[in-house]
Amino acid sequence: MPGQPIPVLLLIASLVVATSASAGELSQRRYNFENDVVPILSKFGCNASGCHGKAEGQNGFKLSVFGFDPEQDFRALTMEGRGRRVFPASPERSLMLLKANGGIPHGGGIRIDPKRPEHKTLVSWIKSGAPFGSPEDPKIVAIEVTPSERQLSMRASQSLHVEATWSDGRKMDVTRLATYQSNNDTMATVDEDGVVTVGEAAGGVAVLTTYLGHVDVFQAIVPRGEQIESYPALAEANFIDRPVHDRLQKLNIIPSGACDDATYLRRVYLDVIGTLPTTEEARRFLSDTRNDKRAAIVDELLRRPEYADYWALKWADLLRVDRLKLGHKRAYLYYQWIHDSFATNKPLDQFASEVVAAEGPLLDSPAGQFYKAVDKPNEMASTISQVFLGVRIECAQCHHHPYDRWTQTDYYGMQAFFTQVAFKTSPRGEVLIGSNGAKTNHPRTGEEVFAHALLQPPSQETPAGDRRKLLAAWMTSRENQWFARNLANRYWAHFTGRGLVEPVDDFRLANPPSNPQLLDQLAEQLASSNFDIHQLIRAIAASHTYQRSSHPNDTNQLDELNYSRYLFKRLDAEVLFDAVCQTTGVDEKFDGVPNGSRAIQLWDSQVPHYFLKLFGRPMRATACDCERVTEPTTAQVLHVLNSPEIQEKLSHSGGRLARLLAELPGDEMLAEELYLTCFSRFPTDEEKQVATVYLKENDSRRQAAEDLVWSMMNSLEFLFNH
């Protein structure tokens, strides 16, 4: 290896081996450390983050994680530890082999059986002098996994074959040395030899194959075991339904029927404006006989002020409206810009561009507060990629991304767009400028990395002007493969309970969409409407897919991946608390916020409130959608059951229940009003009978009514959108 000293012991041993071995033996194979040894270290987990690849190494021996730095690994094996790790004079006595094959105690156990061909490769490499290799040696170009796609029955197995192509045109079977990972272990597992075993759930699953930093993906479609002899004809409301129905038919799944009007009303209110319908709104909708009343209610909701309140809240989470970082005034101006953007239905490409390419006085360009909340170029690059492209590049900061195609050069190419960001003072306060001349250097090679977008050829020079403008133009162009797809996927996940790509901010080769055709059509619809998000919301809400019942049938009761029914979704913390306040008719007074403010209007995520914290309100410390916790917990259940605060609202003398008790002396009318208040629907005959009997037989009508409402507020029907 040029520029690297060779230990004397290794040099002498190599000369001895070279003298004693025949020329024919050494000419049979020309070894290259990166091509021949690094894949073995990766295959057996030696350079994994849990072993010698972790930051501090293991027992004095450190490798680069996932083998991203072959030169460092070569030095660690051949030059450190007094050269004992490889011993060309007696390869089998090399420390690296004795540790790996169990010849001497090893904390990681036996990793490589001496009978395996990989062990023989290591012996031969050491015997040939443990060479690093030459820059002229062939480099890997690509890998290909076959089959690339297959339909498999439940509990079936499929062996994968992986072939590597080298720069000299040579092809090589690397199935034994490739590594494999399933994107859904409940649907399919894969062993170290590339044998995929399918479980008992219908749907699609992908297996990532990696070898020397290159990746390819195998995808399997697993239909339900029972065949459907005569699949029913399914109506289609718009472009969304056909790809969903096609996938369901392949999987032998029949979707649930349509939800009723009351369910749709509550569902669409919560999804579009994060607010329950009032009893008056519910009565009006349920009595409406127009055929287009569902479309009409969506149009009405998009014009309501709660729409901007709710979506400003959700985007404030992603774009880090953090009062602790920004201060009160700046955080509020930043939030207000987001709120105004949704109140005016600003196109999403313009919205994103104003964030990415923000410049000028922050009073005039409040979107620039993003660069105060996220104030390091590397974090700017990671956050923008994650929020607007749905791509997580953070892992490539330190090493080649283990589950995707991104290299360190890709990561620092994105970071270079943001090294110009700077602030200066002016009579109008701080001004955001993009003229800082700071360079971006590759941390391993030290070479300058010029700004270039993902999958674009690395630039050989610094682009002129503010590089963020170039990034914004590339990012929001119709040709960009991530921007429209990411936004369409985020909104689809919000309305249906699950993204086509899940998690929603993790687009990568190993995590393909569950229905690629649907995602493409959603993205095309969004882009062709000039990124008018109202148009996409209307399309989703009008589809039969969105309007399905949440009640399963015999074919789809195990399906949670393919939109054969509407999935139960726990309400966001702010939405749920507003529902409690609206149901009880008692507003909450939040600290530092005007009276009458609702939880979805809280621009400051730091406003102290136990309920909101308990139910998963995010702190806005990262751009990950996972910061908002939506999984139910035991503490949440106990709180709704026993909360003194909820009891106070229920029994409040000025609350809704006190007013209804005074205005409605008839128990049947009271029961009907309570069901409309809590569930946005009329009670069934059985429910009405149970409620009226309870009201009549209880000594205290008020206490009985409180009990009824409390029981309703503890039901799945109230706590979840369904």
Legacy VTK file of the C-alpha trace (Angstrom):
# vtk DataFile Version 3.0
C-alpha trace
ASCII
DATASET POLYDATA
POINTS 722 float
0.000 0.000 0.000
1.681 3.286 -1.086
2.986 5.445 1.738
2.507 2.783 4.449
5.501 1.218 6.283
5.647 -2.584 6.285
6.524 -4.247 9.606
9.896 -5.994 9.571
8.461 -9.330 10.776
5.795 -9.263 8.072
8.383 -8.352 5.418
10.740 -11.164 6.430
7.908 -13.691 6.627
6.660 -12.630 3.197
10.137 -13.091 1.700
10.395 -16.559 3.252
7.027 -17.539 1.840
7.867 -16.125 -1.573
11.135 -18.061 -1.671
9.623 -21.388 -0.609
6.468 -21.259 -2.704
6.491 -22.081 -6.366
5.799 -19.331 -8.839
2.781 -21.262 -10.072
1.187 -21.330 -6.627
1.377 -17.549 -6.210
0.330 -16.747 -9.738
-2.911 -18.654 -9.387
-4.563 -15.916 -7.335
-3.794 -12.235 -6.964
-5.329 -11.148 -3.686
-6.757 -7.746 -2.878
-7.585 -6.918 0.738
-10.720 -4.881 -0.025
-12.071 -7.362 -2.559
-11.208 -10.624 -0.796
-10.908 -10.000 2.953
-13.298 -7.168 3.811
-16.379 -9.128 2.583
-15.434 -11.972 4.941
-15.063 -9.602 7.888
-18.483 -8.157 7.053
-20.173 -11.504 6.507
-19.197 -12.830 9.915
-19.905 -9.610 11.786
-16.290 -8.830 12.717
-16.673 -5.175 11.683
-20.232 -4.780 12.956
-21.012 -2.041 15.457
-21.541 -4.647 18.184
-18.071 -6.144 17.703
-14.753 -4.679 16.531
-16.543 -2.065 14.445
-17.817 -0.052 17.417
-16.255 3.313 18.187
-13.784 2.036 20.793
-13.194 -1.331 19.153
-13.150 -4.559 21.156
-10.300 -5.771 23.372
-7.778 -3.463 21.740
-8.699 -4.379 18.156
-10.726 -1.909 16.104
-12.069 -2.201 12.560
-13.956 0.410 10.588
-17.675 -0.197 10.936
-19.014 -2.243 7.996
-15.547 -2.031 6.379
-15.933 1.515 5.073
-12.188 2.218 5.500
-10.177 -0.721 4.060
-6.820 1.022 4.542
-7.448 1.487 8.253
-8.561 -2.141 8.583
-5.461 -3.352 6.730
-3.208 -1.427 9.101
-5.095 -2.790 12.125
-4.653 -6.387 10.949
-1.091 -6.304 9.623
0.734 -3.511 11.467
-0.839 -3.181 14.901
-0.552 -5.653 17.774
3.166 -6.164 17.003
2.234 -7.840 13.748
0.880 -10.923 15.507
-2.543 -10.839 13.852
-1.208 -12.226 10.562
1.831 -14.513 10.269
2.683 -15.418 6.662
5.391 -17.898 7.757
2.680 -20.007 9.403
-0.710 -18.651 8.304
-2.744 -21.094 10.385
-1.099 -19.691 13.545
-2.172 -16.118 12.709
-3.989 -14.554 15.635
-6.921 -13.398 13.488
-7.572 -16.991 12.409
-7.063 -18.561 15.824
-9.551 -16.118 17.313
-12.074 -16.615 14.510
-11.932 -20.432 14.369
-11.859 -21.109 18.103
-8.171 -22.042 18.282
-7.829 -19.713 21.258
-10.542 -18.100 23.439
-12.513 -15.401 21.685
-15.235 -13.224 23.238
-17.260 -13.446 20.049
-17.142 -17.230 19.957
-16.313 -19.300 16.891
-17.058 -17.162 13.867
-15.488 -19.043 10.934
-15.310 -22.824 10.827
-11.946 -23.990 9.404
-13.845 -26.139 6.897
-15.519 -23.131 5.283
-14.045 -21.766 2.028
-13.826 -18.298 3.608
-11.330 -19.646 6.150
-9.264 -21.120 3.327
-9.345 -17.766 1.537
-7.937 -16.016 4.596
-5.205 -18.658 4.940
-4.249 -18.233 1.276
-4.260 -14.428 1.555
-1.913 -14.552 4.543
0.248 -17.217 2.880
0.692 -14.947 -0.144
2.094 -12.227 2.102
-1.147 -10.540 3.203
-1.070 -7.995 0.354
-3.215 -4.894 0.345
-3.533 -4.957 -3.429
-2.942 -2.517 -6.220
-4.983 0.517 -7.348
-5.110 -1.164 -10.737
-6.960 -4.182 -9.347
-10.555 -4.580 -10.592
-13.271 -2.794 -8.606
-16.776 -4.013 -8.036
-19.330 -2.333 -10.295
-22.667 -3.817 -9.232
-24.383 -6.828 -7.749
-27.508 -8.567 -8.971
-29.795 -10.792 -6.928
-31.914 -13.417 -8.684
-34.756 -13.859 -8.692
-35.538 -10.188 -8.271
-39.224 -10.814 -7.609
-41.398 -13.849 -7.011
-44.824 -14.810 -5.746
-44.491 -17.245 -2.845
-47.063 -19.196 -0.925
-47.198 -18.959 2.847
-44.464 -20.887 4.691
-42.555 -21.363 1.415
-38.809 -20.831 0.984
-36.773 -19.230 -1.776
-32.996 -19.392 -2.245
-31.355 -16.250 -3.568
-28.378 -16.097 -5.902
-26.102 -13.057 -5.880
-23.654 -12.241 -8.643
-21.066 -9.454 -8.573
-19.810 -7.703 -11.690
-16.266 -6.297 -11.681
-14.721 -3.480 -13.670
-12.783 -5.956 -15.816
-16.046 -7.586 -16.918
-15.617 -10.622 -14.671
-18.709 -11.978 -12.921
-18.504 -13.868 -9.646
-20.960 -15.755 -7.461
-20.926 -13.982 -4.060
-24.039 -15.591 -2.581
-22.100 -17.008 0.399
-20.422 -13.693 1.202
-23.346 -11.328 0.672
-25.346 -10.173 3.677
-29.131 -10.182 3.827
-31.820 -8.327 5.720
-35.624 -8.567 5.578
-37.603 -5.345 5.848
-40.380 -7.170 7.689
-39.345 -10.101 9.862
-42.942 -10.947 10.678
-43.618 -11.604 6.993
-40.355 -13.252 5.993
-36.969 -14.093 7.452
-33.704 -14.688 5.644
-30.720 -16.723 6.823
-27.022 -16.040 6.261
-27.021 -18.157 3.110
-29.762 -16.128 1.440
-32.656 -18.525 1.976
-35.883 -16.563 2.427
-38.640 -18.193 4.470
-42.111 -16.704 4.284
-44.446 -16.538 7.288
-48.225 -16.624 7.471
-49.171 -13.028 6.633
-50.285 -11.862 3.200
-48.583 -8.900 1.578
-45.244 -7.868 0.147
-41.785 -8.158 1.657
-38.335 -7.066 0.525
-34.923 -8.560 1.289
-31.888 -6.290 1.011
-28.709 -7.858 -0.318
-25.374 -6.101 0.254
-21.842 -6.858 -0.849
-18.868 -4.489 -0.740
-21.108 -1.437 -0.438
-23.371 -2.396 -3.348
-27.005 -3.296 -2.850
-29.837 -5.053 -4.624
-33.295 -6.127 -3.500
-35.431 -9.242 -3.787
-39.198 -8.744 -3.428
-41.806 -11.373 -2.672
-45.576 -11.202 -2.947
-47.326 -13.549 -0.545
-51.034 -14.171 -1.233
-53.452 -15.436 1.380
-53.566 -19.232 1.465
-57.253 -19.668 0.622
-58.090 -19.031 -3.028
-61.132 -16.959 -4.023
-62.863 -18.696 -6.913
-64.961 -15.742 -8.014
-63.440 -12.431 -7.007
-66.147 -9.739 -6.792
-66.202 -6.679 -9.040
-65.152 -3.624 -7.037
-66.266 -0.090 -7.787
-63.629 2.613 -8.244
-64.109 6.227 -7.235
-60.859 7.556 -8.722
-57.293 6.644 -9.690
-56.468 5.470 -6.158
-58.746 2.450 -6.048
-57.527 0.474 -9.071
-53.947 -0.230 -7.869
-55.266 -1.038 -4.384
-57.823 -3.471 -5.802
-55.269 -5.066 -8.132
-52.953 -5.760 -5.221
-55.757 -7.143 -3.053
-56.887 -9.512 -5.805
-53.329 -10.845 -6.158
-53.296 -11.440 -2.411
-56.707 -13.193 -2.362
-58.110 -10.506 -0.072
-61.554 -8.955 -0.390
-61.780 -5.446 1.058
-64.300 -4.421 3.694
-67.403 -2.566 2.635
-68.009 1.179 2.824
-68.295 2.939 6.163
-71.566 4.657 7.080
-72.080 8.422 6.987
-71.532 8.945 10.716
-68.215 7.106 10.656
-67.066 9.018 7.575
-68.019 12.338 9.117
-66.039 11.780 12.303
-63.135 10.258 10.393
-62.735 13.066 7.917
-63.148 15.786 10.547
-60.352 14.298 12.630
-58.091 13.661 9.638
-58.534 17.033 7.919
-58.909 19.500 10.800
-58.082 17.495 13.925
-61.440 18.423 15.443
-64.635 16.553 16.290
-67.853 17.616 14.573
-70.346 19.312 16.856
-73.736 17.742 17.476
-75.293 20.360 15.198
-72.820 19.563 12.399
-73.415 15.840 12.835
-77.194 16.214 12.674
-76.969 18.391 9.581
-74.682 15.982 7.723
-76.607 12.853 8.691
-79.867 14.368 7.494
-78.348 15.625 4.223
-79.689 13.608 1.269
-77.324 14.926 -1.427
-75.242 12.326 -3.270
-72.134 14.524 -3.123
-72.336 15.441 0.555
-69.083 13.660 1.414
-67.123 15.645 -1.151
-68.894 18.808 -0.036
-67.913 18.327 3.594
-64.244 17.922 2.626
-64.357 21.208 0.669
-65.934 22.880 3.680
-63.280 21.559 6.066
-60.427 22.754 3.841
-61.767 26.312 4.176
-62.051 26.239 7.960
-59.448 27.916 10.209
-58.866 24.658 12.091
-57.315 23.233 8.916
-54.370 25.637 9.126
-54.169 25.174 12.910
-53.872 21.430 12.607
-51.439 21.226 9.706
-49.273 24.031 11.087
-48.945 21.933 14.228
-47.834 18.877 12.255
-45.321 20.764 10.118
-44.022 22.702 13.121
-43.018 19.314 14.530
-41.051 18.396 11.392
-39.450 21.799 10.839
-38.362 22.154 14.468
-40.292 25.140 15.810
-38.414 24.948 19.095
-38.832 27.831 21.537
-35.926 26.643 23.690
-33.598 26.914 20.703
-35.097 29.946 18.956
-36.527 32.044 21.749
-40.163 33.086 22.093
-40.378 35.783 19.435
-38.444 34.003 16.712
-40.206 30.695 17.284
-43.604 32.380 17.050
-42.703 34.190 13.797
-41.485 30.891 12.357
-44.695 29.105 13.377
-46.847 31.924 12.035
-45.172 31.628 8.635
-45.995 27.907 8.571
-49.573 28.626 9.676
-50.063 31.315 7.006
-48.670 28.950 4.362
-51.401 26.406 5.050
-54.097 29.022 5.565
-53.419 30.262 2.012
-52.834 26.754 0.583
-49.324 27.646 -0.531
-48.064 25.019 -3.021
-45.827 22.527 -1.264
-42.939 22.991 -3.694
-42.958 26.722 -2.965
-43.235 26.003 0.751
-40.184 23.716 0.636
-38.180 26.112 -1.540
-38.795 28.975 0.856
-37.285 26.900 3.646
-34.312 25.517 1.736
-33.326 28.769 -0.023
-34.392 31.247 2.679
-32.384 34.478 2.685
-32.567 38.068 3.861
-33.750 39.636 7.127
-35.428 37.019 9.290
-38.250 39.466 9.995
-39.090 39.377 6.280
-38.125 35.737 5.696
-39.213 33.842 8.816
-38.661 30.497 7.073
-34.969 31.244 7.625
-35.490 30.488 11.309
-35.037 26.872 10.261
-31.316 27.586 10.064
-31.364 28.887 13.617
-33.190 25.798 14.888
-30.885 23.483 12.913
-27.593 25.336 13.002
-24.943 22.896 11.762
-24.410 22.188 8.045
-24.415 18.420 8.515
-27.683 18.545 10.476
-29.192 20.894 7.899
-28.416 18.392 5.145
-29.786 15.450 7.136
-32.957 17.258 8.203
-33.806 18.656 4.762
-33.252 15.221 3.209
-35.397 13.491 5.802
-38.279 15.995 5.834
-38.606 16.873 2.159
-37.129 13.808 0.428
-37.936 11.092 2.956
-34.322 9.924 2.768
-32.192 9.242 5.827
-28.578 9.984 4.947
-27.325 10.419 8.508
-25.716 6.959 8.666
-23.417 7.880 5.770
-21.774 10.634 7.827
-19.324 8.173 9.374
-19.358 5.236 6.969
-21.070 3.809 3.933
-24.795 3.492 4.670
-25.287 -0.144 5.725
-28.795 -0.445 4.251
-28.713 1.837 1.234
-26.537 3.128 -1.583
-25.271 6.288 0.143
-21.553 6.827 0.596
-19.697 9.389 2.681
-19.145 11.365 -0.512
-22.910 11.540 -1.047
-23.428 12.735 2.514
-20.795 15.461 2.368
-21.928 16.449 -1.107
-25.301 17.293 0.441
-23.677 18.998 3.409
-21.694 21.233 1.052
-24.936 22.957 -0.006
-25.236 24.387 3.499
-21.683 25.393 4.442
-22.378 28.872 3.011
-25.173 29.565 5.511
-24.291 32.488 7.774
-25.943 35.349 9.633
-25.003 38.985 9.974
-26.507 41.881 11.878
-28.315 44.784 10.226
-30.655 47.623 11.207
-33.515 45.175 10.554
-32.089 42.509 12.793
-30.330 39.329 11.775
-29.915 38.655 8.061
-29.480 35.192 6.590
-26.888 35.099 3.817
-25.490 32.359 1.638
-22.007 33.600 0.830
-19.814 31.906 3.408
-16.859 30.364 1.603
-16.348 27.452 3.976
-15.222 24.237 2.303
-16.375 20.677 2.906
-13.647 18.084 3.197
-14.021 14.337 3.180
-13.217 13.212 6.750
-11.340 10.110 5.604
-9.438 11.276 2.517
-9.182 14.966 3.355
-10.139 15.872 -0.211
-12.615 18.683 -0.853
-16.143 17.518 -1.625
-18.131 19.851 -3.860
-21.883 20.272 -3.517
-23.898 17.697 -5.423
-27.379 16.296 -4.882
-28.194 12.660 -4.222
-27.563 10.327 -7.191
-26.129 13.244 -9.159
-22.541 13.020 -10.492
-20.040 14.523 -8.021
-19.101 18.030 -9.069
-15.496 18.934 -9.800
-15.865 22.572 -8.814
-17.794 24.809 -6.464
-21.072 26.036 -8.009
-21.333 29.812 -8.207
-23.726 31.760 -5.966
-25.886 30.450 -3.144
-25.784 26.709 -3.608
-29.049 26.207 -1.686
-30.973 27.712 -4.601
-29.614 24.986 -6.860
-30.626 22.383 -4.297
-34.150 23.804 -3.993
-34.581 23.800 -7.780
-33.371 20.193 -8.069
-35.402 19.049 -5.096
-38.765 20.413 -6.273
-38.411 19.620 -9.972
-40.844 17.203 -11.618
-37.920 14.888 -12.382
-36.957 14.469 -8.740
-37.715 10.888 -7.730
-38.215 11.632 -4.023
-39.910 14.986 -3.381
-43.438 14.349 -4.680
-43.344 10.698 -3.626
-42.271 11.592 -0.110
-45.004 14.199 0.357
-47.659 11.975 -1.196
-46.573 9.146 1.081
-46.678 11.342 4.204
-50.232 12.474 3.495
-51.336 8.976 2.526
-49.960 7.654 5.825
-51.786 10.360 7.762
-55.144 9.589 6.181
-54.932 5.795 6.055
-52.825 5.001 9.106
-49.890 3.483 7.240
-47.489 4.773 4.621
-46.866 3.040 1.337
-43.284 3.424 2.499
-43.079 2.826 6.230
-41.530 4.531 8.172
-42.593 7.497 6.097
-39.177 9.161 6.203
-37.170 6.094 5.190
-37.182 5.785 1.397
-34.413 3.354 0.463
-33.793 0.414 -1.836
-34.342 -2.054 0.981
-37.663 -0.493 1.931
-39.705 -0.370 -1.287
-43.308 0.857 -1.335
-45.955 -1.761 -0.604
-47.826 -0.632 -3.726
-45.405 1.095 -6.132
-48.075 1.852 -8.739
-50.266 3.645 -6.208
-47.368 5.708 -4.866
-46.382 6.718 -8.391
-49.932 7.821 -9.189
-50.322 9.768 -5.939
-47.026 11.541 -6.611
-48.007 12.273 -10.205
-51.348 13.698 -9.103
-49.622 15.957 -6.588
-46.998 17.161 -9.055
-49.474 17.685 -11.923
-51.642 19.861 -9.661
-48.607 22.086 -9.037
-48.310 20.646 -5.542
-51.760 21.767 -4.446
-52.207 19.678 -1.323
-55.961 20.356 -1.237
-56.295 18.424 -4.476
-54.491 15.412 -3.020
-56.588 15.490 0.151
-59.785 15.617 -1.900
-58.658 12.634 -3.976
-57.736 10.526 -0.951
-60.933 11.383 0.944
-63.078 10.572 -2.111
-61.555 7.142 -2.737
-63.342 3.951 -1.772
-60.083 2.904 -0.151
-60.299 5.733 2.386
-64.034 5.266 2.863
-63.792 1.589 3.789
-65.205 0.320 7.049
-62.778 -0.620 9.811
-64.695 -3.860 10.394
-62.754 -6.844 8.981
-64.134 -9.765 7.016
-62.933 -13.363 6.847
-60.296 -12.563 4.223
-58.757 -9.356 5.579
-58.822 -9.732 9.340
-55.039 -10.296 9.423
-54.220 -7.654 6.821
-52.774 -4.371 8.058
-50.521 -3.627 5.091
-52.672 -3.396 1.967
-55.550 -1.000 2.775
-58.261 -3.632 2.629
-59.928 -1.898 5.583
-59.543 1.306 7.514
-57.007 0.921 10.330
-57.721 2.156 13.833
-55.525 5.195 14.582
-55.036 6.582 18.059
-55.705 10.306 18.129
-52.729 12.649 18.401
-52.211 14.012 21.911
-53.469 17.495 21.032
-56.445 16.204 19.056
-57.481 13.841 21.826
-57.270 16.495 24.521
-59.282 18.921 22.392
-61.864 16.143 21.991
-62.056 15.807 25.787
-62.534 19.572 26.163
-65.119 19.727 23.361
-67.063 16.746 24.714
-67.190 18.157 28.249
-67.687 21.739 27.057
-64.920 23.026 29.345
-61.916 24.769 27.746
-58.387 24.351 29.061
-56.263 27.301 30.137
-52.731 26.614 28.922
-49.853 28.515 30.527
-48.854 31.632 28.633
-51.591 31.206 26.020
-54.785 33.287 25.652
-58.022 31.897 27.039
-59.950 29.783 24.554
-56.853 28.434 22.800
-57.082 24.798 21.779
-54.290 22.244 21.986
-53.883 22.075 18.197
-53.204 25.831 18.264
-50.223 25.522 20.627
-47.274 26.693 18.563
-44.920 26.038 21.485
-44.301 22.355 22.152
-42.761 23.279 25.500
-46.011 24.504 27.061
-46.182 22.332 30.191
-49.114 19.930 30.201
-49.204 16.448 31.688
-51.864 15.012 29.359
-50.073 16.135 26.197
-46.747 14.794 27.431
-48.289 11.485 28.494
-49.965 10.979 25.122
-46.809 11.490 23.083
-46.476 15.159 22.120
-43.015 15.517 20.464
-40.287 17.769 21.847
-39.134 18.756 18.314
-35.543 17.751 18.970
-35.271 15.818 15.681
-36.930 15.691 12.282
-38.074 12.112 12.754
-41.789 11.479 12.506
-41.254 8.877 15.226
-40.855 11.606 17.861
-44.636 11.751 18.096
-45.525 8.612 20.028
-48.874 7.125 18.993
-48.614 3.678 20.544
-51.010 3.323 23.507
-49.511 2.743 26.958
-50.786 1.472 30.293
-50.230 4.912 31.815
-52.530 6.449 29.213
-55.273 3.922 29.923
-55.031 4.523 33.670
-55.076 8.278 33.195
-58.274 8.307 31.140
-59.864 5.954 33.654
-58.861 7.882 36.769
-57.913 11.449 35.845
-59.218 14.040 38.381
-58.846 16.699 35.655
-61.237 14.864 33.320
-63.659 14.321 36.205
-63.578 18.048 36.975
-64.447 18.861 33.396
-67.291 16.333 33.376
-68.827 17.619 36.599
-68.195 21.326 35.903
-71.274 23.400 36.671
-70.786 25.354 33.449
-69.979 22.336 31.303
-71.893 20.678 28.498
-73.304 17.918 30.668
-74.822 20.348 33.204
-76.430 22.271 30.344
-77.839 19.145 28.688
-79.281 17.893 31.966
-81.110 21.191 32.393
-82.318 21.443 28.796
-83.279 17.797 28.159
-85.560 16.315 30.824
-86.308 13.252 28.653
-83.808 10.410 29.104
-84.056 9.204 25.497
-83.274 12.694 24.189
-80.359 12.992 26.615
-78.953 9.620 25.561
-79.202 10.623 21.899
-77.393 13.901 22.535
-74.599 12.189 24.491
-73.946 9.763 21.641
-73.875 12.596 19.114
-71.479 14.515 21.355
-69.032 11.657 21.948
-69.305 9.579 18.777
-70.910 11.903 16.181
-73.662 9.345 15.626
-77.075 8.381 16.914
-77.215 5.465 19.359
-78.541 2.111 18.231
-81.831 0.998 19.712
-80.011 -1.281 22.121
-77.588 1.463 23.188
-80.430 3.900 23.715
-82.319 1.377 25.841
-79.295 0.605 28.026
-78.582 4.311 28.532
-82.156 5.272 29.396
-82.527 2.399 31.831
-79.318 3.423 33.571
-80.445 7.050 33.773
-83.837 6.093 35.203
-82.633 3.553 37.746
-79.811 5.627 39.198
-80.643 7.755 42.245
-78.706 10.700 40.787
-79.457 11.496 37.136
-76.406 13.764 37.027
-74.112 11.024 38.361
-75.596 8.517 35.916
-75.007 10.893 32.993
-71.408 11.474 34.102
-70.883 7.718 34.284
-72.226 7.261 30.769
-70.016 9.963 29.283
-66.944 8.733 31.155
-67.525 5.200 29.854
-67.877 6.527 26.307
-64.642 8.560 26.639
-62.828 5.385 27.698
-64.008 3.441 24.659
-61.960 2.657 21.568
-64.582 4.480 19.538
-63.675 7.750 21.281
-59.910 7.323 21.695
-59.257 6.164 18.136
-60.107 7.343 14.670
-61.821 4.465 12.928
LINES 1 723
722 0 1 2 3 4 5 6 7 8 9 10 11 12 13 14 15 16 17 18 19 20 21 22 23 24 25 26 27 28 29 30 31 32 33 34 35 36 37 38 39 40 41 42 43 44 45 46 47 48 49 50 51 52 53 54 55 56 57 58 59 60 61 62 63 64 65 66 67 68 69 70 71 72 73 74 75 76 77 78 79 80 81 82 83 84 85 86 87 88 89 90 91 92 93 94 95 96 97 98 99 100 101 102 103 104 105 106 107 108 109 110 111 112 113 114 115 116 117 118 119 120 121 122 123 124 125 126 127 128 129 130 131 132 133 134 135 136 137 138 139 140 141 142 143 144 145 146 147 148 149 150 151 152 153 154 155 156 157 158 159 160 161 162 163 164 165 166 167 168 169 170 171 172 173 174 175 176 177 178 179 180 181 182 183 184 185 186 187 188 189 190 191 192 193 194 195 196 197 198 199 200 201 202 203 204 205 206 207 208 209 210 211 212 213 214 215 216 217 218 219 220 221 222 223 224 225 226 227 228 229 230 231 232 233 234 235 236 237 238 239 240 241 242 243 244 245 246 247 248 249 250 251 252 253 254 255 256 257 258 259 260 261 262 263 264 265 266 267 268 269 270 271 272 273 274 275 276 277 278 279 280 281 282 283 284 285 286 287 288 289 290 291 292 293 294 295 296 297 298 299 300 301 302 303 304 305 306 307 308 309 310 311 312 313 314 315 316 317 318 319 320 321 322 323 324 325 326 327 328 329 330 331 332 333 334 335 336 337 338 339 340 341 342 343 344 345 346 347 348 349 350 351 352 353 354 355 356 357 358 359 360 361 362 363 364 365 366 367 368 369 370 371 372 373 374 375 376 377 378 379 380 381 382 383 384 385 386 387 388 389 390 391 392 393 394 395 396 397 398 399 400 401 402 403 404 405 406 407 408 409 410 411 412 413 414 415 416 417 418 419 420 421 422 423 424 425 426 427 428 429 430 431 432 433 434 435 436 437 438 439 440 441 442 443 444 445 446 447 448 449 450 451 452 453 454 455 456 457 458 459 460 461 462 463 464 465 466 467 468 469 470 471 472 473 474 475 476 477 478 479 480 481 482 483 484 485 486 487 488 489 490 491 492 493 494 495 496 497 498 499 500 501 502 503 504 505 506 507 508 509 510 511 512 513 514 515 516 517 518 519 520 521 522 523 524 525 526 527 528 529 530 531 532 533 534 535 536 537 538 539 540 541 542 543 544 545 546 547 548 549 550 551 552 553 554 555 556 557 558 559 560 561 562 563 564 565 566 567 568 569 570 571 572 573 574 575 576 577 578 579 580 581 582 583 584 585 586 587 588 589 590 591 592 593 594 595 596 597 598 599 600 601 602 603 604 605 606 607 608 609 610 611 612 613 614 615 616 617 618 619 620 621 622 623 624 625 626 627 628 629 630 631 632 633 634 635 636 637 638 639 640 641 642 643 644 645 646 647 648 649 650 651 652 653 654 655 656 657 658 659 660 661 662 663 664 665 666 667 668 669 670 671 672 673 674 675 676 677 678 679 680 681 682 683 684 685 686 687 688 689 690 691 692 693 694 695 696 697 698 699 700 701 702 703 704 705 706 707 708 709 710 711 712 713 714 715 716 717 718 719 720 721
